[in-house]
Amino acid sequence: MRWTLPLILAASTLQAVAQQTPTADLTSFVADASSPRGVRIHWATATENGTGRFVVERSMDGWEWTLVNELPAVGQSTRHVSYETWDTQAPTGVVQYRLLEVTTQGLEIISEVFSVQVVSHRGLSVESDHMPGRFVVRATVGQLQDVQLLNNRGQFMPVQLDVRPDAVWLNAELVPSGTYYIQAVVDGTPLLRSVIIGG
């Protein structure tokens, strides 16, 4: 975590630094929060001259910045180069991102800030396994735990569970026909999805 304070330099000093410092010609810097996977941060350079690496940072207030990721730069280039990384731990709310170009001389050049509105995509996906009474349960984002089947009175029903790395396969073939609820915990939050068995 780092703190940033405004740095005021004379225009002549900035011009001298720019003339002596190798930099990348940054053509775009965008943060996109539309995916359930997280925030996609991508940028592009037209040229690079002495760029060592790129550092992506996040902030909720514009003062306190947290590292998201570091990517090595091409370093020397006269062609268009694209970069991409993901922030899968972004908090909800208005989140600010910035890009630091760290040159081979150790100088940090900070981009303008890009702000996005991050909303929670946490959810529970329940799909039919193409056989009566069988379902595939997944978390759209986060960790899936404690998958159970409940009847309309909230009672737990006996089912077979096949727990796999990316999903839980639920077999309720022996359960009487009717409307039931699949309950699961995603990142500590209990979620319900209704399912119809038989009938």
N, C-alpha and C positions, 0 to 999 in steps of 0.2 A: 504494500500500500504506500502511495506517495502523496505528498501535498504539493500543489502548484501555486506559486505566487506570481503575479504579473511582473514581467521584466521590461523595463523601459530603457531603450537604447536610442542614441541619436541616429538620425537617418543616414549620416555619413558612415557610422560604425556598422550599421546593418548592410549597407552597400558593400563595404569592404569585406565583411564576413561572407556575403553571398558570392563575391568574386573569387575568394580564396578557398571556399568549401565545396567539395564535390557533393552533389545532391541528385536525387531522383526527380524526374519531371512527373509529378503525380497528376493523372488525368481524371481520376474518379476515386471516391471513397464513400461507400454506401453501407448502411446497416438495415437489414430487412427482418422484421419480427413476425412475418406471416406464417412461418412454418411451425408445426408442433414440436419439431426437433429442438428449436431454440432460435437464437438470433444469428442470422448469416451475415457476416461482415466480409465484404469483398472490395478490392481496390485494384487499380491498374496504373502502370507507369508507361510513359512513352519512351523515356530513356533513363538509364541509370549510370552513375559515374561515382564509383567508390562507396556504394551503399553496402553496409554489412548485414543488417537485418531490419525487419519491421516488427514493431511491438504494438499490439492492440490493447488498449486500456478502457475500462468502464467506470462511470461515476453516476451517482444519483443526485449530486449537488453541484458538480462542476469544480469542486475544490479537492475532494478526496478521491484518488484514482486507484483502481485495483487492476492488476494484470489479468488479462484474458488469455493471451497466447503470444508467442514469439515465432516468427517464421524467418528462415534465412532468405536473404535477397539474392537475386541473380548477380548483382554487383556491378557488372559492366555490360551495358546493353544499349543498342540504338534501335531496338524494335519494341513493339507493344508486348508487355508482360502482365498477366493477370494473377492475382493472389486471392485466396479465400480461406476463411477460418470460421468456426462456429463457437458461439457462447451458449453452451447447454445449461449453464447455471444462472442465467440472467434473472434478476428479481422482477416482480411485476411492478408496473408503474412506468413513468417516463425515465428512460435510461439514456445516458449520454455515452458516446463512444468517440475515441480519438485514436489517431495513428501516429506513432513515433517512428521516424526514419533514423536509425542509428548508423552513422557513417563509419568507415574503417578507421577514421581518426578519432572516433569516440564522441562526436558531436551528435546531439539529439535535435531533430527538426520535427516540430509538432504540427500536425494538420489542424484544420478547423474541426469543430465538434459536430457530430451528427447525432441527432436525438430521435428516438423511436418510442412508441407506446407499446410496452410488453404486457400481454394478457396471458392468463393461465390457460394452457391447452390440456391440462390434466384431464384424463377421461378413461372410460372403460369401453372397450370394443368387444362385442359378443357376436359371433358369427355361427351360422349353422354349419355342421360338419357333413351336410347332405345325407344324414341318416337321422331318423326320428329320435329325439331325445338326446342328441349329441351336439355339443357346442364347443367352440374354441374361444377362450377368454384371453384377452390381451390388454395391457395398459398402453394407451396411446403415447403417454410420456410418463416416465417414472418407474418405480419398482412395484410389481404386483405381488400381493400376499393374501393369504387367508380367503381363498375362493370357496364359497359355499352356496347351496341352493336352499331357498326359503319358500314356504307356501304362503298363501295370502293371509295367514294368521301369524306370520313371523316365525314359524317353527322350522327348524333345520331338517332337511330331508336327506336320507342316506343316498349318496352317489359315489361313483368311482371317479377319482381324479388322477390324471396323468400329467405330472408337473414336468415341463420342459424348460430349457433356458429362456425361450422367447414367449411362451404361452402356457396356459393350462387347458388341457383337454378334459371336458366334463361329460361323463356318461350318465344320463338319467333315464335310460331306457325302461327301467323297472318302476319308475314313478308313475302313478295314475295320471291320466290326461287332465289338463287344466292350465291355469295361468300361474306362473311361479316367478321368483325373483332371484337373479344371480347377484350375490353380494361379494364384493372384494375390497381389499384395502390397497389404495394406490398412494405411495409416499405418505402413509399415515392417515389418509382420508378415506373413510368408508364410502363406497359408491354402490348404487343399485341399478340393475337393468332388468326389465320385465321380459319374460320369454313364455311362449306357449308350447306345451308339450302334448303331443297326440292331438286328438280331436280333428 
